[in-house]
């Protein structure tokens, strides 16, 4: 891939990012998923933990933010291609020279970055309503973990988006996929509280490693080696997701350009 092509793709990502951000701020469903729902989760968790001390507060703040991230990826990024089909622009998008996954990457980037606001909302809520002053124990490692988490979530969204278009039966499970991931990835409580047979499922999900790294660095309960291991797992799964999504996007483009059956569902 030439430098000229990379610059062209970067411009497409930038434009896709900007248009998606503008669209999201006008969508009440998206605003509910990014701000209101994590706020409700944080309020319930902080209310239940009253009297337990401030040690649990940062765990709740980070965990509620992670729920917003997952909701963003599942419903917004997952429907990023489906929405194009609903508006009749999917075939046009597939027909342009720029690969469709580059456009979807820009959309996912906007969705994930915008969903980070749920952590800020939870932080403010903890201070204003419950009188807590949560703080991050390892801020530098936390920021690095957050960066890897954003990449992992974007790559995960690159799998969901074509999957929902190629197989509508998968999308029918969309609502049912939200809370099981909350639980399996340990957003709001450690997975050690779950039955042992569920642990392998947690290890296969990049959001689990993202939550683990963010919880460890925010609470200061782990050393650099453990945090770095979580980073490595996020990088590994991000690469794996990119490889899988590449094959899925090829199938999607084939159905659009050769079979002409992409919209026949």
WOJO-V560321 format. One record per pair of residues at least 24 apart in sequence whose C-alpha atoms are under 8 Angstrom apart, sorted by sequence separation. I is the first residue (numbers start at 1). J is the second residue. D is the distance in whole Angstrom. If there is no record, write none. Layout:
I,J,D  I,J,D
This chain:
80,104,7  184,208,7  185,209,8  187,211,6  209,233,7  210,234,7  39,64,7  186,211,7  209,234,6  38,64,5  185,211,7  186,212,8  38,65,6  77,104,8  80,107,7  206,233,7  80,108,8  206,234,6  38,67,6  38,68,6  77,107,7  37,68,7  77,108,5  206,237,6  205,237,8  206,238,8  35,68,7  34,68,5  77,111,7  33,68,7  34,69,8  73,108,7  76,111,7  34,71,7  113,150,7  33,71,6  34,72,7  73,111,7  112,150,6  33,72,7  72,111,6  73,112,7  72,112,6  109,150,8  112,153,7  30,72,8  112,154,7  69,112,6  72,115,6  109,154,6  30,76,7  69,115,5  108,154,5  68,115,6  69,116,7  68,116,7  105,154,7  108,157,7  65,115,8  68,118,6  108,158,8  156,206,8  65,116,7  65,117,8  65,118,5  66,119,8  105,158,7  153,206,7  64,118,7  65,119,4  104,158,7  152,206,6  153,207,7  64,119,7  65,120,8  152,207,7  62,119,6  65,122,7  101,158,7  61,119,6  64,122,7  149,207,7  152,210,8  61,122,5  149,210,5  61,123,6  148,210,7  146,210,8  61,126,8  145,210,7  145,213,6  146,214,7  57,126,7  145,214,6  142,213,8  142,214,6  145,217,8  57,132,7  142,217,5  58,134,5  141,217,6  142,218,6  57,134,6  58,135,7  54,132,7  58,136,7  139,217,7  39,118,7  54,133,8  78,157,6  82,161,7  138,217,5  139,218,7  34,114,8  35,115,8  38,118,6  42,122,6  46,126,7  54,134,7  73,153,7  77,157,6  78,158,8  81,161,6  137,217,6  138,218,6  34,115,5  73,154,7  77,158,8  80,161,6  81,162,7  136,217,7  137,218,5  138,219,8  35,117,7  39,121,7  43,125,8  78,160,5  79,161,6  82,164,7  136,218,4  137,219,6  138,220,6  152,234,6  156,238,7  159,241,7  34,117,7  35,118,5  39,122,6  70,153,8  73,156,8  74,157,7  77,160,8  78,161,4  82,165,6  135,218,7  136,219,6  137,220,5  148,231,7  152,235,7  155,238,6  158,241,7  159,242,8  162,245,8  34,118,6  38,122,7  46,130,8  69,153,8  73,157,5  77,161,6  78,162,8  81,165,7  136,220,8  155,239,8  158,242,7  79,164,7  149,234,7  152,237,7  156,241,6  159,244,7  163,248,7  35,121,7  39,125,8  74,160,7  78,164,7  145,231,7  148,234,7  152,238,5  155,241,6  159,245,5  162,248,6  166,252,7  16,103,6  20,107,6  24,111,8  148,235,7  151,238,7  155,242,6  158,245,6  162,249,6  165,252,8  16,104,8  9,98,7  13,102,6  17,106,5  21,110,6  159,248,8  12,102,7  13,103,6  16,106,5  17,107,5  20,110,6  21,111,7  162,252,7  12,103,6  15,106,8  16,107,6  17,108,8  20,111,7  13,105,7  14,106,7  17,109,7  18,110,7  9,102,7  13,106,4  17,110,5  21,114,7  12,106,7  13,107,8  166,262,8  165,262,8  168,265,8  75,174,7  74,174,7  74,178,7  71,178,7  70,178,8  67,182,7  67,187,7  66,187,6  63,186,8  64,187,7  63,187,4  64,188,7  62,187,8  63,188,5  60,188,6  59,188,7  70,207,8  66,211,7  101,246,8  63,211,7  101,249,7  100,249,8  62,214,7  63,215,8  62,215,7  59,215,6  62,218,8  59,218,7  94,253,6  58,218,7  59,219,7  58,219,7  94,256,7  95,257,8  94,257,8  55,219,8  91,256,7  85,263,7
